[in-house]
């Protein structure tokens, strides 16, 4: 049986072969799996952060603000942007 491939998406490493069959280059498949695993780990990590950060009552929050002030009053130099670290 002769394999006929549609090379219209060859640059993406995906080839279609009649019906519902698709052939994916190993390199492309690895990339898809890697991205999917990273997304899943990122979602689980964010869920873990939500579980680990304890809830704070209004009274506790007022006490904290009384002791340390509000973020609006902090100097920008007091902060370190950790977005890239957290999102990895």
C-alpha positions, 0 to 999 in steps of 0.5 A: 500500500502506497503512503500518500502524505499531504505535505502542506504542513511539512514545515510544522513536522505534521503530515496527514495521510488519508482519513483520520490518520496523522503522522507527527515527527518525533521532534514535534511530538516531543515539543508538544508533550514538553509544553503540555507537561510544563502547563500541567506543572504550572497549574498544579504549582499555582494550586499548591500556592493557594493551598499553602497560603493561609486565609486571613480574617479582616481583623488580622488584616487590619492588625497587619496593616497597622503594624506594617502599613499598606503596599501603596505606602511601600517604596518600589525599592522594597520589592523584588519582581519574582514573576519569572521565577514563579512562572517557570 
